[in-house]
Structure formats: C-alpha cells, structure tokens
Amino acid sequence: MKSSVVKILTVVFLIGGCTSQIRESHAPVKTSSEKEFLYMEELYAHASNSFKSGDIDGAYAWYERLEQDYPDNPYRAESLFIRGYILKTFRDEPENAEILFRKLLDGFPGSDFYNAAVFELKHINDPGFIPEFEK
C-alpha cells in the first residue's frame, strides 16, 4: 500500500512539474496585427538602411515593396520622396519622379518631405542642379 501511494505521488509530482515547465516555456503568442506591424517595420528598416548605405537599387525595391504590401503605412510620404529622388537623380526618369513627387504633395501636405518635394519639382529637369548654399 505504501509503495502504491509513493508511486502515485511520484507520478503526480512528475506530471505537475512537467506541465508547469511546459507553461513557462511558451512565449507569448503574437497576434496577426503585431506580426504585420513587425514585418512592415522590417521592410522599412531594409529600405532606409539600403538608402543610407548607398544601395540605391535595393532602397528603391524595398520602398516599393513596403508601399505594395502596406499601402497605408506611416512611411508613405518618405517612400514617395525617396523613390522620386532616386528616379530623378540616379535613373534619369524625371517624368516618373514627377508623378511620385506630385502624389506626395497631394496626399501629404503636412509631411516633413513636402518642401523637399516642391524643391525637387522646381528642378525636375535639372538633375545636376546644386543649390547656392551647397556650392
């Protein structure tokens, strides 16, 4: 009788210990909106870092993907400006750059990129233009 009680208690402790370890080892589950937010932020980080490091083609592709996957993302004004700037400055596509700059002006009048887009549009056909203060 004593040995069966000991066996039962041993089994109870083992099962209880194992389930508490299983519960403790599970990380919190992320909701789909959290996962999407993190993925969007990852795309933005790739785009921004590519541009900062001089990978112009990579930056254009990442910003374009960010806009395609998340059309209402909070970085849309930046994406429009950077892609327009790349088209104007590095790809000699002023007509396509103008389209992106105008989308920025129409959709984001309070953006930090608004005045820069106005400036770029004023000099859309002069990709080599250097402002007086930079000479």
N, C-alpha and C positions, 0 to 999 in steps of 0.2 A: 504494500500500500504506500509506504514511504517513498519507494523508488518511482511509482507512477506519479505521485504528487510532484516529485522533483523533476521528472521528465516533462510534465505538463507546464510547470513554472518555467523550465528552461525554454520550451517551445514558445510560451507567451512572451518571455523577455526577448528571445531572438526575433520573433515576428514584430514585436513592438519597436525594437531597436532598428530593424531594417526599414520599416515604414517611415520612421522619423528621419532616417538618413535620406530616404528617397524624397521626402517632402522638402528637406533642407537643400538638396542638391538641385532642385528645379529652379531655374532662373525665371524671373517674371516674364510672362508672355507679352510680347509687343502686339498692340492692335494694328490692324492694317493701315490706319491713318498714320500711326507712328512710323511704321516701316516705310510708307510712301514719303513721309517728310524726310526721313533719314536718307532715302535714296535720292530725293530731289537735292538735298544739301550736298550729297556726294557728287552728283553731276555738276552742281555749281562750283564745288571746290576744284574739280578737274578742269573746268572751263577757265576759272580765274587763275589757277596756278599755271595752266598752259600758256595763257596770255602773258602773265608776269615773267615766265621763263623764256619767252620768245618763240614758243611753238605756236606760230600763227595759224597754221592749218589745223592743228589739234584744238586750239582755242575756238576757232570757228565751228568745227564739228561738234564740240562739247556744248557750246552755247546753243547751237541749232537743235541738238538733241534735247537739251533742257526745255527749250520752247516747245518742241513737238510733244514731249512726254507730259509736260506741265504747262499748258498754255496760259494759265493764270498765276504763274509763280511770282514771288515777290521780287525777282531779279530781272523781270522782263525789260524794263527800261535800260538797264545796263546791257542786257543781251542785245537789244536792238542797236544801241550805240556802238558796242564793240564790234558787232558783225558789220555794221555800216562803215565803221572806221577801217576795218580790215579790207572790205571790198574797195573802198576809195584809195587807201594808201598802199596796200600790198598787192591787190589783184587788178587794179586799173579797171574797175567796174563802177564808174560814178553813177550810172543810171540806177543800178540795183542798190547802191549805197543810199541814194536819194530816197528811194522807196522806204528803206528802213528808218532813216532819219525822220521822214515825214510821219511814219507810224508812231515814232516816239513823241514827236511834237503834238500829234493829235490825241494820243492816248494817255500821255503822262506830262501834262503841263507843269506840274509841281515837282518834277523829278530833278535830282541833282545833275542829271545828264542833259537837261533841257537846253541850257545856254551853250553847252559844248556842241549839241546837235545843230543849233542855229548857226554857230560859227562854222561848222563843217559844211553846212548847206551854202553859206555865203561863198565858200571857196571850193565848191564841189568839183569844178573843172580845173582846179589848180592844185594837184596833189603835192607839188613841191613847195607850196606856199609856206613860208616861215614867218610867224608874227614878229613885229618890230621888237618886242621885249625878249625874244629868243635869239636875236641876231647878235 
